[in-house]
Amino acid sequence: MRRYPSEYVVEHVRLTAQPYDGPTVNSDYPLFAAQLDFGDVLMYSSDYPHSHYDSADDGIPAPLRASLGERLMRETARSFYRLDD
């Protein structure tokens, strides 16, 4: 291999999680997000028409929405699928 396996994953793989199954303690989010490089790999998914949470705001935990909201909801998918404005 000419590169680390993680570099191939970041280039070619995107993940979604619905329902969200990450840490439940807010102080864990920064470490969890940094370890998985959420900004480049994780995209929002709704699992529509199923509802695994009480409201749409619960689909992405608040700490992730605050730090990565725009990337999770829009920018990562636009970049990965090469979508124009």
Backbone as ProteinMPNN parsed JSONL, in Angstrom:
{"seq_chain_A": "MRRYPSEYVVEHVRLTAQPYDGPTVNSDYPLFAAQLDFGDVLMYSSDYPHSHYDSADDGIPAPLRASLGERLMRETARSFYRLDD", "coords_chain_A": {"N_chain_A": [[0.837, -1.175, 0.0], [0.444, 2.23, -0.694], [-0.43, 4.286, 0.804], [-1.833, 5.099, 4.052], [-4.385, 2.904, 5.343], [-6.54, 4.32, 6.455], [-6.548, 6.683, 4.994], [-7.521, 5.9, 2.512], [-10.096, 5.19, 3.252], [-11.194, 7.681, 4.102], [-11.174, 8.969, 1.673], [-12.894, 7.428, 0.036], [-15.158, 6.413, 1.392], [-18.243, 6.976, 3.016], [-20.172, 7.463, 5.926], [-23.262, 6.922, 7.634], [-25.448, 7.364, 10.39], [-28.229, 6.217, 11.801], [-30.654, 5.16, 13.858], [-28.859, 7.573, 15.877], [-26.018, 6.353, 17.482], [-24.012, 6.97, 19.301], [-21.772, 8.235, 21.866], [-23.332, 9.087, 24.981], [-22.758, 10.999, 26.811], [-22.113, 14.372, 26.977], [-19.494, 15.421, 27.216], [-17.951, 13.584, 25.94], [-18.188, 13.928, 23.2], [-16.341, 15.712, 21.676], [-13.89, 14.21, 21.659], [-14.761, 11.779, 20.576], [-15.681, 12.632, 18.028], [-13.28, 13.636, 16.963], [-11.663, 11.35, 16.857], [-12.92, 9.842, 14.89], [-12.942, 11.535, 12.762], [-15.247, 13.022, 11.946], [-16.09, 15.2, 10.343], [-15.278, 14.746, 7.701], [-16.224, 12.236, 7.038], [-18.756, 11.463, 8.09], [-22.207, 11.642, 7.311], [-25.461, 13.114, 7.336], [-28.374, 11.151, 7.908], [-31.76, 10.229, 7.57], [-33.384, 8.001, 7.817], [-35.92, 7.901, 6.885], [-39.079, 6.487, 6.135], [-39.134, 5.925, 8.818], [-39.163, 6.561, 12.345], [-36.977, 7.102, 14.777], [-36.61, 8.627, 16.948], [-37.794, 11.296, 19.075], [-38.058, 13.918, 18.025], [-37.013, 15.87, 15.158], [-34.798, 17.362, 15.883], [-33.51, 15.737, 17.683], [-32.233, 13.886, 16.145], [-29.612, 14.433, 15.402], [-27.215, 14.826, 17.757], [-26.99, 17.674, 19.901], [-24.305, 18.746, 20.518], [-22.859, 17.835, 18.285], [-24.288, 18.99, 16.201], [-23.759, 21.663, 16.726], [-20.97, 21.884, 16.323], [-20.407, 20.588, 13.895], [-22.583, 20.828, 12.245], [-23.319, 22.084, 9.679], [-21.574, 20.779, 7.937], [-22.247, 18.077, 8.399], [-24.959, 18.07, 7.628], [-24.961, 19.021, 5.013], [-22.512, 19.846, 3.504], [-20.54, 17.716, 3.396], [-21.82, 15.664, 1.936], [-22.341, 17.06, -0.453], [-19.758, 17.524, -1.388], [-18.73, 14.882, -1.598], [-20.477, 13.667, -3.469], [-20.064, 15.335, -5.541], [-21.674, 17.634, -6.108], [-23.012, 20.549, -7.512], [-23.552, 24.073, -6.755]], "CA_chain_A": [[0.0, 0.0, 0.0], [1.212, 3.467, -0.77], [-0.978, 5.209, 1.8], [-2.476, 4.442, 5.192], [-5.762, 2.492, 5.061], [-7.478, 5.38, 6.837], [-6.611, 7.663, 3.912], [-8.426, 5.347, 1.508], [-11.447, 5.276, 3.802], [-11.641, 9.082, 4.042], [-11.37, 9.337, 0.271], [-13.887, 6.641, -0.689], [-16.256, 5.889, 2.207], [-19.022, 7.881, 3.859], [-21.007, 6.722, 6.865], [-24.398, 7.583, 8.259], [-25.889, 6.643, 11.589], [-29.587, 6.542, 12.182], [-30.565, 6.203, 14.868], [-27.531, 7.877, 16.389], [-25.639, 5.366, 18.483], [-22.731, 7.398, 19.83], [-21.725, 8.451, 23.316], [-24.457, 9.846, 25.513], [-22.245, 12.034, 27.7], [-21.673, 15.472, 26.126], [-18.047, 15.645, 27.257], [-17.315, 12.602, 25.065], [-18.339, 14.257, 21.789], [-15.141, 16.188, 20.966], [-12.955, 13.111, 21.466], [-15.414, 10.842, 19.66], [-15.669, 13.239, 16.697], [-11.891, 13.743, 16.494], [-11.16, 10.019, 16.554], [-13.528, 9.352, 13.658], [-12.879, 12.598, 11.758], [-16.629, 13.141, 11.494], [-16.305, 16.22, 9.338], [-15.023, 14.24, 6.363], [-16.76, 10.9, 6.804], [-20.139, 11.265, 8.522], [-23.261, 12.426, 6.675], [-26.783, 12.962, 7.939], [-29.373, 10.26, 7.312], [-32.996, 10.349, 8.343], [-34.058, 6.706, 7.891], [-37.321, 8.144, 6.553], [-40.123, 7.11, 6.942], [-39.083, 5.461, 10.203], [-38.823, 7.59, 13.315], [-36.311, 6.475, 15.919], [-36.424, 9.635, 17.974], [-39.017, 12.064, 19.282], [-38.131, 15.072, 17.145], [-35.894, 15.955, 14.215], [-33.633, 17.914, 16.586], [-32.827, 14.664, 18.393], [-31.56, 13.024, 15.18], [-28.186, 14.731, 15.52], [-27.015, 15.41, 19.083], [-26.693, 19.107, 19.902], [-22.885, 19.082, 20.383], [-22.428, 17.603, 16.908], [-24.931, 20.027, 15.38], [-23.071, 22.933, 16.971], [-19.617, 21.91, 15.775], [-20.304, 20.03, 12.547], [-23.918, 20.825, 11.657], [-23.346, 22.391, 8.247], [-20.866, 19.711, 7.219], [-23.055, 16.864, 8.486], [-26.237, 18.204, 6.949], [-24.904, 19.485, 3.625], [-21.26, 19.984, 2.775], [-19.855, 16.447, 3.143], [-22.52, 15.005, 0.83], [-22.129, 17.836, -1.681], [-18.393, 17.276, -1.835], [-18.575, 13.474, -1.953], [-21.244, 13.387, -4.684], [-19.665, 16.357, -6.518], [-22.863, 18.415, -6.452], [-22.786, 21.979, -7.687], [-24.523, 24.955, -6.112]], "C_chain_A": [[0.887, 1.245, 0.0], [0.741, 4.504, 0.24], [-1.547, 4.402, 2.953], [-3.892, 4.02, 4.814], [-6.781, 3.578, 5.401], [-7.601, 6.444, 5.754], [-7.531, 7.185, 2.789], [-9.878, 5.442, 1.98], [-11.974, 6.7, 3.682], [-11.914, 9.509, 2.602], [-12.583, 8.661, -0.37], [-15.124, 6.21, 0.091], [-16.938, 7.011, 2.969], [-19.957, 7.026, 4.702], [-22.173, 7.587, 7.314], [-24.801, 6.75, 9.457], [-27.291, 7.103, 11.95], [-30.269, 5.281, 12.653], [-29.132, 6.383, 15.343], [-27.206, 6.935, 17.533], [-24.272, 5.686, 19.06], [-22.776, 7.585, 21.331], [-22.889, 9.324, 23.772], [-24.021, 10.949, 26.454], [-21.631, 13.133, 26.845], [-20.17, 15.671, 26.119], [-17.306, 14.659, 26.362], [-17.327, 13.007, 23.594], [-17.071, 14.759, 21.115], [-14.135, 15.071, 20.7], [-13.501, 12.118, 20.447], [-15.346, 11.368, 18.225], [-14.257, 13.307, 16.133], [-11.342, 12.377, 16.096], [-11.689, 9.513, 15.218], [-13.486, 10.356, 12.524], [-14.246, 12.783, 11.102], [-16.811, 14.098, 10.332], [-16.123, 15.729, 7.917], [-15.755, 12.946, 6.046], [-18.259, 10.774, 7.106], [-21.095, 12.205, 7.796], [-24.573, 12.155, 7.403], [-27.59, 11.917, 7.179], [-30.613, 10.298, 8.189], [-33.664, 9.012, 8.61], [-35.56, 6.872, 7.658], [-37.902, 6.931, 5.849], [-40.134, 6.64, 8.391], [-38.696, 6.604, 11.127], [-38.26, 6.917, 14.556], [-36.05, 7.458, 17.043], [-37.669, 10.494, 18.02], [-39.15, 13.259, 18.35], [-36.917, 15.093, 16.233], [-34.638, 16.497, 14.889], [-32.852, 16.844, 17.338], [-32.05, 13.741, 17.454], [-30.056, 13.218, 15.156], [-27.993, 15.399, 16.872], [-26.525, 16.853, 19.002], [-25.198, 19.423, 19.786], [-22.353, 18.85, 18.965], [-23.047, 18.623, 15.965], [-24.174, 21.336, 15.508], [-21.716, 22.981, 16.27], [-19.535, 21.48, 14.318], [-21.604, 20.091, 11.762], [-23.957, 21.03, 10.16], [-22.665, 21.291, 7.432], [-21.68, 18.424, 7.235], [-24.3, 16.933, 7.606], [-26.09, 18.49, 5.453], [-23.551, 19.277, 2.947], [-20.539, 18.663, 2.476], [-20.502, 15.714, 1.976], [-22.289, 15.744, -0.483], [-20.739, 17.585, -2.248], [-18.243, 15.844, -2.353], [-19.27, 13.146, -3.274], [-20.982, 14.411, -5.801], [-20.878, 17.138, -7.04], [-22.509, 19.89, -6.549], [-23.805, 22.766, -6.887], [-25.737, 24.967, -6.928]], "O_chain_A": [[1.946, 1.276, 0.628], [1.436, 5.487, 0.5], [-1.723, 3.188, 2.854], [-4.544, 4.714, 4.033], [-7.78, 3.731, 4.698], [-8.664, 7.049, 5.61], [-8.242, 7.989, 2.185], [-10.775, 5.741, 1.192], [-13.091, 6.904, 3.207], [-12.798, 10.329, 2.354], [-13.234, 9.255, -1.23], [-16.061, 5.683, -0.508], [-16.273, 7.897, 3.506], [-20.466, 6.002, 4.248], [-22.081, 8.814, 7.367], [-24.514, 5.554, 9.515], [-27.498, 8.247, 12.356], [-30.442, 4.372, 11.84], [-28.303, 5.48, 15.231], [-28.013, 6.741, 18.442], [-23.462, 4.786, 19.286], [-23.715, 7.141, 21.991], [-23.362, 10.188, 23.034], [-24.848, 11.766, 26.859], [-20.719, 12.863, 26.063], [-19.616, 16.059, 25.09], [-16.135, 14.88, 26.053], [-16.542, 12.473, 22.811], [-16.742, 14.259, 20.039], [-13.58, 15.002, 19.604], [-12.776, 11.672, 19.558], [-14.991, 10.625, 17.31], [-14.057, 13.061, 14.944], [-10.629, 12.264, 15.098], [-10.973, 8.824, 14.492], [-13.952, 10.058, 11.425], [-14.386, 12.712, 9.881], [-17.605, 13.833, 9.429], [-16.761, 16.255, 7.005], [-15.89, 12.597, 4.873], [-18.956, 10.03, 6.416], [-20.837, 13.402, 7.676], [-24.761, 11.098, 8.006], [-27.497, 11.814, 5.956], [-30.515, 10.39, 9.412], [-34.446, 8.902, 9.554], [-36.368, 6.093, 8.163], [-37.215, 6.378, 4.991], [-41.078, 6.943, 9.12], [-37.975, 7.516, 10.722], [-38.981, 6.244, 15.293], [-35.336, 7.14, 17.993], [-38.506, 10.437, 17.118], [-40.259, 13.581, 17.925], [-35.918, 14.424, 16.494], [-33.527, 16.13, 14.506], [-31.663, 17.018, 17.605], [-31.284, 12.897, 17.921], [-29.308, 12.27, 14.917], [-28.571, 16.46, 17.108], [-25.734, 17.198, 18.124], [-24.842, 20.308, 19.009], [-21.488, 19.593, 18.501], [-22.392, 19.071, 15.024], [-23.967, 22.039, 14.519], [-21.354, 24.004, 15.689], [-18.676, 21.963, 13.581], [-21.714, 19.46, 10.71], [-24.563, 20.236, 9.44], [-23.141, 20.923, 6.358], [-21.798, 17.75, 6.211], [-24.646, 15.968, 6.925], [-27.021, 18.22, 4.694], [-23.468, 18.599, 1.923], [-19.977, 18.514, 1.391], [-19.797, 15.195, 1.111], [-22.066, 15.114, -1.516], [-20.574, 17.45, -3.46], [-17.687, 15.628, -3.43], [-18.714, 12.428, -4.106], [-21.6, 14.356, -6.864], [-21.075, 17.279, -8.247], [-21.761, 20.402, -5.715], [-24.793, 22.216, -6.4], [-26.705, 25.646, -6.584]]}, "name": "protein", "num_of_chains": 1, "seq": "MRRYPSEYVVEHVRLTAQPYDGPTVNSDYPLFAAQLDFGDVLMYSSDYPHSHYDSADDGIPAPLRASLGERLMRETARSFYRLDD"}
